Amino acid sequence: MNARESGEIAVIEGTRKSDTVGMLAQRELSQYEYEFLKSFLYAAYSGRYKDEKLVLTRCVAHSSLSHRPQHPSVYDTGSGTFPVVGDGVLEVTAQWQGGTYEINVSKELIDSRVRVHTAYCLALSSIAIDPAELLEYCLDQAVRNSYLKNHILHLSPLSVMEDAIQIKPVEVPGRPLEEILLPRDTIDAVKLFIEAVRSYDQIRKPLRYLLSGKPGTGKTEVIRSMIEACRNRATFLIVEAQTNLLKAFELASLFSPSVLLLDDIDLICGDRNRHNGSVLLGGFLTLMDGFETSDTFVLATTNDKQWVDIAVSRPGRFDLVLDLETLNPELYRNLIHQRMTDKSLLPLFDDSVVELMQRKKVSAAFVVNLLKHLQIRNALVAERIDIGYVLRTIERMHNGFEKIPKKERSLGFEPN
């Protein structure tokens, strides 16, 4: 296996064994390492990022290996420090540990078909004795200081014709876990996941949870709460269906810690009984088994764990299958008081209203939607709302939702 295939840094000796001038280290990069490294080197050169070990005295760019040098074209990422370098090739001259080096980060075409991202580090002085160590240092710093690190990222297919993925930083607001009405053992399990993420530098053991429950049982709300509790402490990657899972895991593995969010995992990884399901399933199992020692947490959901292939949900691939049940009817009043912002409507929820919701066994999401409807109605219509209107609204909403075919399923990280 050569260096390009292994992903390791290869070192080519100089022209004379006694002379380190001409010693070259090279490393194939993932697409993301390539972008991060260009961004880091430009930030260090321009003074946006201060690195006491590294001094860059020259920085030029090319649109390709055959074009003339130019000043790098950079684009703001919102980080204020690490912009995106749009050029295909970036070259810098570096002073490191007393030696002088040349670093080249490039995107190359092999046989006019295969796009390869590569970094080269060339020793330019006799004191420059370890280009491989410098290249590894720059890569490590580039990932550690990436403009995507500790953000919430939405991953989606770039197009139906290629395996590349589109990465978009997003905001996902969440409530404190204490405000979510869950059984004590469920809260304890969620808190363990949160603490494992927040304390990963000490424990170095990622967790993998599968949240199972019918629509409206609070899966999305729990996930949003977990994201909120770990904000700025981990990189979260929300994986949209049809996204290339290999590239999603590859991107997640660059960050420490990172959390892959796989909503409706039965749709993402498939099962052995569906068309093309065995291909998706086999690929997913390989990825899960290959990341046992990585920094990647996995947080997946399903509306029914019976839809998830048994090979996916077995112990070892997931540490815990967490069942979320429909809200205990005894907690309806707690939820109403917690979520009702228009307190003038609280007296409408007398025993007859609560008893009707209990008979219908409505979910927490149903109650939240009911409150939203009533508050909008109260704000826009002069006629006062009475208990009769609330009862009729519950019947109408419940009948409408119940007419949804049983096989229809919700998609995406939408509010429950």
C-alpha positions in Angstrom: 0.0 0.0 0.0 1.4 3.4 -1.0 1.2 6.6 1.0 -1.6 8.0 -1.1 -3.7 4.8 -0.4 -2.9 4.7 3.3 -3.5 8.3 4.0 -0.2 8.5 5.9 2.5 11.1 5.4 5.3 9.8 3.1 8.9 11.2 3.3 11.2 11.3 0.3 14.9 11.8 1.1 17.0 14.7 -0.3 19.6 14.3 -2.9 22.4 13.6 -0.4 21.9 11.6 2.8 24.0 14.1 4.8 21.8 17.0 3.6 18.2 17.5 4.5 17.6 20.1 1.8 15.2 18.6 -0.7 13.6 16.3 1.8 9.9 16.1 0.9 6.9 15.0 2.9 3.5 14.4 1.2 0.0 13.5 2.4 -3.2 12.9 0.6 -6.0 14.9 2.2 -9.8 14.5 2.4 -11.8 17.3 0.8 -12.3 18.9 4.2 -8.7 18.7 5.4 -7.7 20.4 2.1 -10.1 23.3 2.8 -9.2 23.6 6.5 -5.5 23.5 5.8 -5.7 26.3 3.2 -7.8 28.4 5.6 -5.4 27.8 8.5 -2.2 28.7 6.5 -3.8 31.9 5.1 -5.0 32.9 8.6 -1.5 32.4 10.0 0.1 34.3 7.2 -2.3 37.2 7.3 -2.0 37.6 11.1 -5.7 36.7 11.7 -4.4 33.7 13.7 -1.3 33.9 16.0 0.8 30.8 16.1 4.0 31.1 18.2 5.6 28.1 16.6 5.0 28.9 13.0 6.0 32.0 11.0 4.9 32.3 7.3 6.8 34.7 5.2 5.2 34.1 1.8 1.8 33.1 0.6 0.6 32.8 -3.0 -2.2 31.0 -4.7 -2.9 29.5 -8.1 -6.2 28.5 -9.7 -4.4 25.3 -10.8 -0.9 23.9 -10.8 -0.2 25.3 -14.2 -1.4 28.9 -13.6 0.7 31.9 -12.5 0.8 32.9 -8.8 -1.6 35.5 -7.4 -2.8 36.8 -4.1 -5.2 34.2 -2.4 -8.9 34.7 -3.0 -10.7 34.5 0.3 -14.3 34.3 1.4 -15.7 35.1 4.9 -17.0 32.2 6.8 -18.5 34.3 9.7 -15.7 33.1 12.0 -13.8 36.4 11.6 -10.5 34.5 11.7 -10.5 31.6 9.3 -11.8 32.5 5.8 -12.2 30.0 3.0 -9.5 30.1 0.3 -11.1 29.7 -3.0 -8.0 29.0 -5.1 -7.1 25.4 -6.1 -3.5 25.7 -5.0 -2.0 27.5 -2.0 1.8 27.8 -1.4 3.5 29.2 1.7 7.1 29.6 2.9 7.4 28.7 6.6 9.9 29.2 9.3 9.5 26.4 11.9 12.0 25.3 14.6 14.7 27.3 12.9 14.3 25.7 9.5 12.8 27.0 6.3 10.1 25.0 4.5 7.8 25.2 1.5 4.2 23.9 1.9 2.0 23.3 -1.1 -1.7 22.4 -0.8 -3.2 21.4 -4.1 -6.2 19.9 -5.9 -5.0 17.6 -8.7 -6.7 15.6 -11.4 -5.3 12.1 -12.0 -5.9 10.8 -15.5 -8.3 13.7 -16.1 -10.9 11.9 -14.0 -10.0 11.5 -10.4 -9.7 14.6 -8.2 -7.1 14.2 -5.4 -6.3 16.7 -2.7 -2.6 16.6 -1.5 -0.3 18.5 0.8 3.5 18.7 0.2 6.1 20.0 2.6 9.7 20.6 1.2 12.8 21.3 3.3 14.6 24.4 2.0 17.5 24.6 4.5 19.9 22.3 6.3 18.2 23.0 9.6 14.8 21.9 8.2 15.1 18.3 9.3 11.4 17.2 9.6 9.0 18.3 6.9 6.6 15.4 7.9 6.4 16.7 11.5 5.6 20.2 10.3 2.9 18.9 7.9 1.3 16.9 10.7 1.4 19.9 13.0 -0.3 22.2 10.4 -3.0 19.6 9.7 -3.7 19.2 13.4 -3.9 22.9 13.9 -6.1 23.3 10.8 -8.7 20.9 12.0 -8.5 22.1 15.7 -9.2 25.7 14.5 -11.6 24.9 11.6 -14.4 27.4 10.9 -16.8 24.4 11.2 -15.6 23.1 14.6 -18.1 23.2 17.4 -20.9 24.3 15.1 -24.2 22.6 14.1 -23.8 21.4 10.5 -26.6 20.3 8.2 -25.3 17.7 5.7 -27.2 17.1 2.4 -26.3 15.7 -1.0 -24.7 18.2 -3.3 -26.4 16.7 -6.3 -28.0 13.5 -7.4 -25.1 12.9 -9.8 -22.2 12.8 -7.3 -21.3 11.6 -3.8 -20.2 15.1 -2.6 -22.1 16.6 0.3 -23.1 20.1 1.0 -22.3 21.5 4.5 -24.4 24.3 5.9 -24.0 25.7 9.5 -27.4 26.1 11.1 -28.9 27.2 14.4 -31.0 24.7 16.4 -32.5 26.3 19.5 -33.4 24.0 22.3 -35.0 24.0 25.7 -33.2 23.1 28.9 -33.6 19.4 29.7 -35.3 20.3 33.0 -38.2 21.7 31.1 -38.9 18.5 29.2 -41.4 16.2 30.8 -39.7 12.8 30.8 -39.5 9.9 33.2 -36.5 10.1 35.6 -34.6 7.1 34.1 -34.9 8.7 30.6 -33.6 12.0 31.9 -30.7 10.2 33.6 -29.8 8.4 30.3 -29.9 11.7 28.4 -27.8 13.5 31.0 -25.2 10.7 30.7 -24.9 11.3 27.0 -24.5 15.0 27.5 -21.9 14.6 30.2 -20.0 12.1 28.0 -19.8 14.7 25.3 -18.9 17.5 27.6 -16.2 15.4 29.3 -14.8 13.6 26.3 -11.3 14.9 26.8 -11.2 13.0 30.1 -13.1 9.8 29.3 -12.4 9.3 25.6 -15.4 7.0 25.2 -18.1 8.0 22.7 -21.7 6.9 23.2 -24.3 5.8 20.6 -28.0 6.2 21.4 -31.1 5.2 19.3 -34.2 7.1 20.3 -37.4 5.2 19.5 -40.9 6.6 19.8 -44.1 7.5 17.9 -44.3 10.9 16.3 -45.0 13.5 19.0 -43.3 11.7 21.8 -40.5 14.3 22.0 -37.6 12.7 20.2 -36.7 16.0 18.4 -37.2 18.1 21.5 -34.8 15.8 23.4 -32.2 16.1 20.7 -32.5 19.8 20.6 -32.1 19.9 24.4 -28.9 17.8 24.1 -27.5 20.1 21.4 -28.2 23.1 23.6 -26.5 21.5 26.6 -23.4 20.8 24.5 -23.3 24.1 22.6 -19.7 25.1 21.7 -18.4 21.9 23.3 -18.9 19.6 20.2 -19.5 19.6 16.5 -23.0 18.3 15.6 -23.7 17.0 12.1 -27.4 16.6 11.1 -27.4 14.0 8.2 -30.2 14.3 5.7 -31.5 11.2 4.0 -29.6 10.2 0.8 -26.4 11.9 2.1 -23.2 9.9 1.4 -22.7 8.2 4.8 -19.0 7.5 4.2 -18.3 11.2 3.7 -20.5 12.1 6.7 -18.5 9.8 9.0 -15.3 11.0 7.4 -16.1 14.6 8.2 -17.3 13.8 11.7 -14.0 11.9 12.5 -12.0 15.2 12.0 -13.6 16.8 15.0 -13.2 15.8 18.7 -15.8 15.3 19.9 -18.4 15.2 17.2 -22.0 13.9 17.2 -23.7 12.4 14.1 -27.5 13.0 14.1 -29.3 10.3 12.1 -33.0 11.1 12.0 -35.2 8.3 10.8 -32.3 5.9 10.7 -34.4 3.2 9.1 -34.6 5.4 6.0 -30.9 6.3 6.0 -29.4 2.9 6.4 -32.1 0.7 4.9 -32.8 -2.9 5.7 -32.2 -6.3 4.1 -35.8 -6.6 2.9 -36.0 -3.4 0.8 -34.8 -2.8 -2.7 -31.2 -1.7 -2.5 -31.6 -1.9 1.3 -28.9 -4.5 1.7 -26.3 -2.3 0.0 -27.1 0.7 2.3 -27.3 -1.5 5.3 -23.9 -3.2 4.7 -22.2 0.2 4.2 -23.7 1.5 7.4 -22.7 -1.5 9.5 -19.1 -1.2 8.2 -19.0 2.4 9.1 -20.4 1.8 12.6 -17.9 -1.1 13.2 -15.0 0.9 11.9 -15.5 3.9 14.3 -15.4 2.1 17.6 -12.2 4.0 18.6 -13.0 7.3 17.0 -14.2 10.5 18.6 -17.7 10.2 16.9 -20.9 10.0 19.0 -24.0 8.8 17.2 -27.5 9.9 18.1 -30.2 8.3 15.9 -34.0 8.2 15.9 -36.8 6.1 14.6 -40.6 6.2 14.9 -40.6 2.4 15.4 -37.6 0.3 16.3 -39.3 -2.7 14.5 -38.4 -0.9 11.3 -34.7 -0.8 12.1 -32.7 -3.8 11.0 -31.7 -6.0 13.9 -28.1 -5.9 12.9 -28.1 -2.1 13.3 -29.8 -1.9 16.7 -27.9 -4.8 18.4 -25.7 -4.1 21.5 -22.2 -3.0 20.4 -23.4 -0.8 17.6 -25.7 1.2 19.8 -25.0 1.5 23.5 -28.7 2.2 24.4 -32.1 2.0 22.7 -34.1 4.7 24.5 -37.8 4.3 24.3 -39.8 7.5 24.5 -43.5 7.0 25.4 -46.5 9.1 24.9 -46.8 11.8 27.6 -48.3 10.5 30.8 -51.8 12.1 31.0 -51.1 13.1 34.6 -48.6 15.5 33.2 -50.9 17.3 30.7 -51.5 20.2 33.2 -47.7 20.6 33.8 -47.1 20.9 30.1 -50.0 23.3 29.6 -48.7 25.6 32.4 -45.2 25.4 31.0 -45.9 26.1 27.4 -48.9 28.5 27.6 -47.5 32.0 27.2 -51.0 33.7 27.2 -51.8 32.9 30.9 -55.4 34.3 30.4 -56.3 31.1 28.6 -55.2 28.8 31.5 -58.7 28.7 33.1 -60.1 27.1 29.9 -58.3 23.8 30.8 -60.7 22.5 33.3 -61.3 18.8 34.2 -63.6 18.2 31.1 -60.8 19.4 28.7 -58.1 17.4 30.4 -60.3 14.3 30.6 -61.0 14.5 26.8 -57.3 14.7 26.1 -56.7 11.7 28.3 -59.4 9.7 26.5 -57.9 10.6 23.2 -54.4 9.8 24.5 -53.0 12.8 22.8 -49.2 13.3 22.6 -47.2 16.2 24.0 -46.8 17.5 20.4 -50.6 17.6 20.1 -51.0 19.6 23.3 -48.3 22.1 22.1 -50.1 22.5 18.7 -53.4 23.0 20.5 -51.9 25.8 22.7 -50.4 27.5 19.6 -53.8 27.4 17.8 -55.7 28.8 20.8 -53.2 31.6 21.4 -53.3 32.7 17.7 -57.1 32.5 17.7 -57.2 34.6 20.9 -54.9 37.2 19.5 -56.6 37.7 16.1 -60.3 37.1 16.8 -62.4 39.5 19.1 -64.8 36.7 20.1 -63.8 35.2 23.4 -62.8 31.5 23.5 -64.8 29.3 25.8 -64.4 25.8 27.0 -66.8 24.5 24.4 -64.6 25.9 21.6 -61.5 24.2 23.2 -63.4 20.8 23.3 -64.5 21.2 19.7 -61.0 22.1 18.6 -59.5 19.0 20.3 -62.0 16.8 18.5 -61.4 18.5 15.1 -57.6 18.3 15.5 -57.6 14.7 16.7 -59.9 13.5 13.9 -57.7 15.2 11.3 -54.5 13.6 12.6 -56.1 10.2 13.0 -57.1 10.2 9.3 -53.4 10.2 8.4 -52.6 6.7 7.0 -50.9 4.6 9.6 -47.9 3.9 7.3 -47.2 7.6 6.7 -44.1 8.8 8.6 -42.5 12.0 9.5 -39.2 13.1 8.1 -36.5 15.4 9.2 -35.6 17.2 12.4 -38.9 19.1 12.6 -40.4 20.2 15.9 -42.5 17.5 17.5 
